[in-house]
Amino acid sequence: MKTRIGIVGAGFAGLALALALVRRGFAPTVIEKRSEEQLRNEGIFLTLAPNGMNALRGLGLADAALARGIETRGLVFHNERGRVLGALDYTRHVQRFAAPSVTIPRGELGAILLEAARAAGIAIRFGTAVDAVTQTSSDVLVTGSDGGGERFDILVGADGLRSRVRRLTMPDLPAPAYNGLQGSGGIVDVPDVPPTDGRMHMTFGRNAFFGYIKAPAAPVHWFNTFPQAEENRATPLTGAPLAQFLAGLHRLDPEVNRRIIAAVDPADIRVYPDFDIPSLSHWSLGRVVLIGDAAHAVTPHSGQGASMALEDALVLAAAIAAEPAPARAFERFESLRRARVEAAVRLGRQSGTPKKAQGWLSLRLRDLLLPLFVPLGQKAQERLFAYRVDQEPLSLP
């Protein structure tokens, strides 16, 4: 009898895992609390690194992502006066890593994975939250908010940072913690902002960090990051007050940043707090395993969150196919992934630290030191980029 596999979460990790499992002869079921419409309209945008694009290549979806995204040729860092502090060159990514970096709306990437899952005949139960998980020695019973129960041989928690599966099955593990940074962003048409030739322009502003990229005859993809005390985060701004707050944050930025912020419709601004999750002592228990942000939240500052989730999916699918016992498959998966994702987490924390600088002295030190650290950051990124999970998912990166 085929192994019965349940996946909670139809995000990037969950759908990619389902697709990878189908390619290996399994027939997984995906359980998702959101509606299909919410999935397709989720979030703002992200950048897939070459390793993430190569993970999509392993699912036959890399070309679709490139067609719906912006090939990202580099990052350019400015200070609040517009002076260039450094740059990362991504123009040789295809030659070096067999894939480019691609900036793509989150909903578009979700739609690509969902369309592929539909085409593969994968069962997806939308609008169903998980109420209970009961393990026995032989299976896992998942009880949904629709009153239905289903038994699986393996249950995968791919349900994100605030994983319900993690809380129900491994309540001893630490919860995510707010790290003092908050972000917002959106996609807005600003015709008089020139295209950026595939480069993401980023400004370490006086009060906040700002980034944007624009393809020819296309809207601006923008985001920002700013320090925000926990007590202020508890009562978030929305609408016009939020737009006014953001305009104030960037009032001393280069003129192009102010122009983008001024063009934003307050109703279209998405806000997201930045959370860290401590390194978890284990990613599995019995017949349940965690992947993606449920196991190892990678902050947006690393540019690796989605790419790590996609890699997880291919590695776990290969481990399940190779190992008859769930515990052995989970052990193998974690042994292959832990060191790599922790390196991505460290990179994200290092990249986020300069965004907290606000005092005059800290700003000047940042301007002096950042040009020295940018080349080191590029080397750290390239070590992550070089991994080809599509070729050898069961080899150490």
C-alpha positions, -999 to +999 in steps of 0.1 A: +000+000+000+013+035-009+024+057+020-004+081+029+011+116+032-008+146+045+007+182+041-007+210+062-001+243+043-004+252+006+024+277+007+056+274-013+069+245+008+037+226+010+028+228-027+064+222-038+066+191-016+033+178-030+046+182-065+079+166-057+062+136-040+039+131-071+070+129-092+082+101-070+050+081-072+031+093-041-004+108-039-003+134-011-032+154+003-028+191+011-049+208+038-050+246+038-070+270+060-070+298+035-092+301+004-077+297-030-083+334-036-063+343-005-035+321-016-033+338-051-034+373-036-010+367-007+018+391+002+039+415-019+068+401-038+101+382-032+133+375-049+142+339-058+179+333-056+195+309-082+193+280-058+155+286-054+151+288-092+170+256-095+146+240-070+118+251-093+137+236-122+135+203-104+097+207-106+097+219-142+086+254-131+117+276-135+107+290-169+072+299-156+087+319-127+111+337-150+082+346-174+061+361-146+089+378-128+118+403-133+153+389-139+173+406-111+208+416-122+221+430-090+216+451-058+228+487-055+231+502-019+228+540-013+229+561+019+203+587+027+220+613+005+220+589-025+257+581-024+265+546-036+279+525-008+284+493-027+268+469-051+262+432-057+266+420-093+242+392-103+248+394-141+268+362-143+243+340-122+231+320-152+267+312-162+279+304-127+248+288-111+227+278-142+198+301-131+192+339-126+178+356-096+141+365-102+119+390-084+083+378-085+050+387-067+043+361-040+008+355-054+023+347-088+047+322-074+018+306-054-003+305-085+024+288-105+027+261-079-011+258-075-017+255-112+010+227-114-006+209-084-040+211-101-026+197-133-009+168-113-043+159-098-032+167-062-060+168-037-062+202-019-087+209+009-090+247+010-108+265+039-099+238+063-079+246+095-064+218+116-081+214+150-063+184+163-035+160+155-035+126+172-005+102+167-005+065+172+023+040+165+009+033+131-006+066+118-016+102+124-052+114+126-058+149+115-091+165+125-101+195+105-123+225+112-149+211+087-154+182+112-137+157+089-109+134+100-082+118+079-054+093+087-019+095+073+013+075+076+032+108+075+021+144+084+041+173+072+037+207+089+043+232+061+021+258+077+045+287+082+060+307+110+030+303+134+026+266+125-005+250+140+011+216+135+041+226+155+021+239+184-002+209+185+025+182+182+057+198+196+045+224+221+078+224+239+095+242+209+099+280+213+075+304+196+086+331+171+097+364+186+094+399+171+128+413+163+121+450+164+118+455+126+087+460+106+082+463+068+057+473+042+056+474+005+036+471-027+035+473-064+026+507-079+026+523-113+049+553-114+056+561-151+081+588-145+104+565-124+129+551-149+136+513-153+164+500-131+180+476-157+172+447-135+188+461-104+172+465-070+181+500-057+183+501-019+186+531+004+198+530+040+178+561+049+179+583+080+148+567+095+141+535+074+155+512+047+139+514+012+142+493-019+127+492-054+130+476-088+113+485-120+112+467-154+106+486-186+069+496-191+061+479-158+051+491-123+075+497-094+080+469-069+089+486-036+094+477+000+108+493+032+120+482+066+119+503+098+125+499+135+092+497+154+088+492+191+066+463+202+041+485+220+036+506+188+033+474+166+003+463+188-018+491+173-008+492+136-016+521+114-037+515+082-049+536+053-041+573+051-024+575+085+000+546+074+007+564+041+015+596+060+037+577+084+057+562+056+060+595+038+075+609+071+099+580+074+113+587+039+111+625+038+149+627+039+155+600+013+165+605-023+138+621-044+129+590-064+120+571-031+097+600-021+081+600-055+073+563-052+058+566-017+037+596-028+022+575-057+011+546-034-026+541-028-029+537+010-054+508+005-027+488-013+000+490+013+009+456+029+025+457+063+044+428+079+063+425+112+097+407+111+099+376+133+128+354+143+124+318+155+151+304+177+169+273+163+146+244+171+161+214+189+142+190+166+121+192+134+101+160+138+084+139+164+070+104+156+053+106+122+052+144+120+079+166+104+082+203+099+095+221+068+100+257+056+092+285+080+075+260+104+110+246+111+133+275+104+120+310+097+145+328+075+141+366+077+134+386+045+168+402+048+186+370+036+167+368+003+165+331+009+132+323+027+113+310-004+144+294-018+150+274+014+114+263+015+116+250-021+148+232-014+133+216+017+105+202-004+128+185-029+150+171-001+122+158+020+105+141-009+137+124-019+143+113+017+107+098+021+112+080-012+146+066-001+137+056+035+109+031+043+106+043+080+093+079+086+117+085+115+147+076+093+135+098+065+130+127+088+164+122+104+181+121+070+162+152+059+172+172+090+208+161+088+210+174+052+192+207+058+200+220+093+235+235+087+225+251+054+193+268+067+211+280+098+237+296+075+208+314+057+194+325+090+227+340+101+230+358+068+196+373+072+203+385+108+236+401+096+218+418+067+191+431+090+213+447+116+224+478+095+187+486+089+183+494+126+210+521+126+194+555+133+218+577+154+242+600+137+273+580+148+258+546+138+248+560+104+283+573+097+299+540+109+276+521+086+286+543+056+323+536+064+320+498+070+293+487+045+316+491+015+340+467+032+313+441+041+294+441+008+320+419-010+320+395+020+282+394+018+284+385-019+307+356-011+283+343+016+254+346-008+273+327-036+280+298-013+242+294-009+235+301-046+258+273-058+237+243-044+218+223-070+190+206-052+175+196-085+204+174-093+214+158-060+188+163-033+203+137-010+238+150-011+252+175+015+252+210+001 
